[in-house]
Amino acid sequence: MENLYRMLPSVDEILKEGKIAEVLKFNKREVVKKIARDVLEKYREKIRTREIEEFNREEITEEILSQIEKRKKMNLRRVVNGTGIIIHTNLGRSLFPPQVKEYLWNVACYYSTLEYDVEKGERGSRYSHVEEILCELLSVEAALVVNNNAAAVLLALNTLAKGKEVIVSRGQLIEIGGSFRIPDVMLQSGAILKEVGTTNKTYDYDYINAISENTALLLKVHTSNYRIVGFTHDIGTEELVQIGIKYNLPTMEDLGSGVMVDLREYGLAYEPTVQDVVKAGVDIITFSGDKLLGGPQAGIIIGKKKYIDLMKKNPLTRALRVDKLCLVSLERILRIYRDSNPVELIPTLKMLTARPQDLYKKAVNLKESILSITKIKSQLTQISSLSGGGSLPEENLPSYGVTVEIEGLSANELEKRLRIREIPIITRIISDVVTIDVRTLVEGDEDIIVKALKEVTGVCQ
Ligand SMILES: *Cc1c(COP(=O)(O)O)cnc(C)c1O
């Protein structure tokens, strides 16, 4: 044992070794030193517990090099989404179309017009870049963009109803993943929640009877991630607007997903579009930027100028403000909505409306590529994708899956090996078989999957 200890090199000796000396050119000396020390300590421990009885210098060097390499791997990085859940909140919700790239890069790496009016040569507003487009696109008087929809709801309630009552139907007191709960947001905003009706039924007189001199707002919340079915009644947006007009109270709708395309045209269930809610005459509408809109994380507030102006003056707006990378990508994406065909260009909508025959072709191609690898079994299956992100909760989108089976590897083990890679591949296990839903695969993903499977089988062989 003593002998083995003595054979361990010193940290200084290690740092002088050819390969290590080479990486020292690109890595901090202190970091390499620490890694070397840790690796040596590990070897000492293994010698002590008699786990090893011999070693060579080469393997120590390799271990240090691999640790240095591992440290470089970014925590936040690309993954392959083989789950078929389109707006997957854990995997980053919506993907940008390639049209955003150049603008995002320019604003990130160069100075920009963020808060500068080039015509006047003076200070401008960061919100103006998207406000004008939103107003044109949605026929509204004003718009404001904040950090996310939760922030949008908080800001609107705080501005319009602090210390006053907001009337909401009991059937709409939703919780969205990540603990966004209407009653809690209401409390934080300083508004007082006045719930009316019952879980399954709320009528117009429930709202009317609850109105008092302390009422500030009538709120409707879109029950994005669930449906109340059966013996139910809820009042429509138009009816709520009518009550608002009659009692001189502003109305607000938290729409959640903020779809701006009528999905019925693509054979999907009706999801109220932002345009429909605007037409109904609601004073304030809020929705997310990264759900069905398919853009960056953002909370979009649109509606009457007099209310939005109040929000702009609220000090909370400064705390909830969006950054330039969000604004530039949002502006570019809104321009796609305004000037071209969003369903063809925006990944979230493209995936949602993908035609079965195209998914089939994509699945056949993937299956063929996988079958070209030896020792793998792969089949086509018919499965369902989900919209995700708390939108279209009842919609099972018929899709195609490609199964992967490798002899000698359990489904759980294979799922894990695909997941813990440099570019993680996230799959589903359906009936004990690893399955990749092709709906959420993007360009380049097939090659990544094939490469990964080749490596995984290589290890097995
Ligand atoms: C998703 C959702 C929210 C929260 O939106 P974020 O952009 O995730 O903050 C709020 N309300 C409704 C109805 C939603 O669907």
The ligand as a MOL file (V3000), in Angstrom:
LIG
                    3D

  0  0  0     0  0            999 V3000
M  V30 BEGIN CTAB
M  V30 COUNTS 15 15 0 0 0
M  V30 BEGIN ATOM
M  V30 1 C -50.2220 29.9870 -18.3480 0
M  V30 2 C -51.2070 30.8500 -17.7030 0
M  V30 3 C -50.8030 31.8500 -16.8120 0
M  V30 4 C -49.3640 32.0670 -16.4700 0
M  V30 5 O -48.6600 32.5250 -17.5890 0
M  V30 6 P -47.0420 32.5960 -17.5860 0
M  V30 7 O -46.7140 33.2780 -18.8580 0
M  V30 8 O -46.5800 31.1890 -17.5230 0
M  V30 9 O -46.6610 33.3770 -16.3960 0
M  V30 10 C -51.7690 32.6360 -16.2490 0
M  V30 11 N -53.0780 32.4690 -16.5300 0
M  V30 12 C -53.5080 31.5100 -17.3860 0
M  V30 13 C -54.9590 31.3770 -17.6660 0
M  V30 14 C -52.5970 30.6680 -17.9990 0
M  V30 15 O -53.0060 29.7250 -18.8510 0
M  V30 END ATOM
M  V30 BEGIN BOND
M  V30 1 1 1 2
M  V30 2 1 2 3
M  V30 3 2 2 14
M  V30 4 1 3 4
M  V30 5 2 3 10
M  V30 6 1 4 5
M  V30 7 1 5 6
M  V30 8 2 6 7
M  V30 9 1 6 8
M  V30 10 1 6 9
M  V30 11 1 10 11
M  V30 12 2 11 12
M  V30 13 1 12 13
M  V30 14 1 12 14
M  V30 15 1 14 15
M  V30 END BOND
M  V30 END CTAB
M  END
